[in-house]
Amino acid sequence: MGNERVKLAGREFDAITEEEVATHVVEALSRGEGGRIVTPNVDILRLADSDRPIAAEVRSFLDDATLVVADGMPLVWASKLAGNPLPERVAGSSLIWTISQAIGDIAGSVYLLGGAPVPSGIEPEEGDDWLLMASAVGVAGRSADGAHRAAAELAAACPGLIIAGCAAPPFGFDADPDQYAPVLDAVIAARPDVCFVGLGFPRQERVITDLRDALPSTWFLGCGAAINFIAGHQQRAPIWMQRSGLEWAHRLAQEPRRLASRYLRHDAPYAVRLLAGAALRRP
């Protein structure tokens, strides 16, 4: 499946819809081929373009990607202004559902890595529906963490989907070799068709990079907060905000202290420059 590519801010994006991404993954799996999907938004493009030390690492993630799709309406708008439009926004938070449904259709497997860990001192209640579903789909353990809850939700919504495993490691696990190695080993031992890694950027991409060589036939998607959205630990913006390019405002309202500087001081000016530059370059 050859994809047309669109250039934005010096990076190439696949001009492909969400459904076409899932089809691409299924077709590649039928040939025994794995891959990596990266979903850059304005913030990731800004980092890749910056002179910060992290810029080279961000560019390496994009260069390693099999598919690069635009997770952000400003990127779609810029492509239209430049006269070479991307068909739609492809967000990791939506793509996790679309890919899971397609993988279920072929009785394939997924692994979920990420989501909120179990809050200290809180035990799941016997009456929780997710707990029964987790047991029914073979999810190990009786945990209320985000990965297990999300796995149960996906299994219930996607007939045929196999949960190869799931884990919600504590924050900072990837900085501790004694914690990090067993997490990677568990994913490798499960050998999933698709691995969803929801640890936030750039941590999730670093984990994917560390897993790629060991699992050449697996597809990887860094999906940010998607696992927590599915688990119900975070609320995604309403559909109208997603489609109108205002999802960032919803996230900002939820986490103002963490996101205000990033969104308002750095990303918004970059988005304005991106749109203005695209309009000026229009043939």
C-alpha positions, 0 to 999 in steps of 0.5 A: 500500500503506497501512500502519498506524502505531504511535506510540512515544516520540513517533515513528510506526513502520510496522506492517509485516513484513520481507517487506511492506517488500520488497513495498512497495519493489517496488510503488513501483519499478513506479510509478517512485517511490523512497523511504527506509527508516530502521530506528531502534533504541533508540540512534537513538530516544534521540538523537532524544529528547535535547537534544544538538545532533545531535537535530534532525538525527536527527529530520530523517532520521526525518521524511524517511523513507518507511518507519520500521521498528523495528530492536530488540526493546525497541521491539517489546516496548514496542509490545506493552506499549502495546497497539498491537503492531508485527508484528516486528523489522525489522533492516537486517541482515536487510532487505538480504537480503530486498530483494535477493531481491525486486529480483532477482525483477524483474531490478532493480539495487542499489548497495552503499556501505560495508563494510571497505576493503582492508587495507593491503598485502593483495592478494586471492588468485586462488583466492578464490571471491568474486573469480570471482563478482565478475567474473561479475556484472560488479563492477568491479575486483579488490578484497578490500573489503567492498562487493565481497565482499558484492556477490558474495555477494548476486549468488550468492544472489539470481538476477536481481539486477544489481549496479549498483556498489559501493564501500568508501571509507576512513573519513573520506572524507565529510569530504573534498570531493575524496573525497566528491564522486566517491563520490556521483557514482558512485552517481548515474551508476549509477542503481540501483533500491536503494542500500544504505549501510552506513557507520554511523549517522548518517554513512550517513543524511547520505550518503543525504540528499545523494543523495536529490534526485539519485535520486528513483526510487531506494530507500535503506536505511541498513544499518549493519554489514550489508555487513560481515556479508555480506562475512564481515568481521564476525560477526552474532549467532546467530539465538537472540540476534537473536530474544531481544533480545540481539544488542546483547550480541554486538556489545558483546562484539565491540567493548567499548571502542567500545560499552560506554558507549553500550549500558550507560550510555545505551541500557539506561536509556532502554530501561527508561524506554521499556518502563515508559512504554509499560506505564503508557500501556496503555489 
